Amino acid sequence: MDFVARLVRDRSGTTAIEYSLIIVLVGVVLVIAGPFLRDALNAMYDIVSAAVVDATAGD
């Protein structure tokens, strides 16, 4: 019974668990946001590429 009481009072692993949960949450957000960021970056590079082609077409 003393072992269980010590486990209940022991808070040394709490911070590690909290940091682990934060890291997992950030990872999930990145996985969900990945396709949206990819589409936005592709659109931006397409615009820049078209502008460069138009700017150099006169040469």
C-alpha positions in Angstrom: 0.0 0.0 0.0 2.9 2.3 0.7 4.1 1.9 -2.9 0.7 3.0 -4.3 0.7 6.0 -2.0 4.1 7.0 -3.2 3.1 6.7 -6.8 0.1 8.9 -6.2 2.2 11.6 -4.5 5.1 11.4 -7.0 4.9 14.2 -9.6 8.3 13.9 -11.1 7.1 12.5 -14.4 4.3 15.0 -14.9 6.3 17.5 -16.8 7.7 14.9 -19.2 4.2 13.7 -19.9 3.0 17.3 -20.5 5.8 18.0 -22.9 5.2 14.7 -24.7 1.5 15.6 -25.2 2.5 19.1 -26.5 4.9 17.5 -29.0 2.2 15.0 -30.1 -0.3 17.9 -30.6 2.2 19.9 -32.7 2.9 16.8 -34.8 -0.8 16.3 -35.4 -1.3 19.9 -36.4 1.6 19.7 -38.8 0.3 16.5 -40.4 -3.2 18.1 -40.8 -1.8 21.4 -42.1 0.7 19.8 -44.5 -1.6 19.4 -47.5 -2.9 23.0 -47.2 0.6 24.4 -46.9 1.7 22.4 -49.9 -1.1 23.7 -52.0 -0.4 27.3 -51.0 3.3 27.0 -51.6 2.7 25.4 -55.0 0.4 28.3 -56.0 2.9 30.8 -54.8 5.8 29.2 -56.8 3.5 29.0 -59.9 2.9 32.7 -59.7 6.5 33.5 -59.2 7.5 31.2 -62.0 5.0 32.8 -64.4 6.3 36.3 -63.5 9.9 35.2 -64.1 9.0 33.7 -67.5 7.1 36.8 -68.5 9.9 39.1 -67.4 12.5 37.2 -69.4 10.4 36.5 -72.5 11.4 39.8 -74.1 15.1 38.8 -74.3 
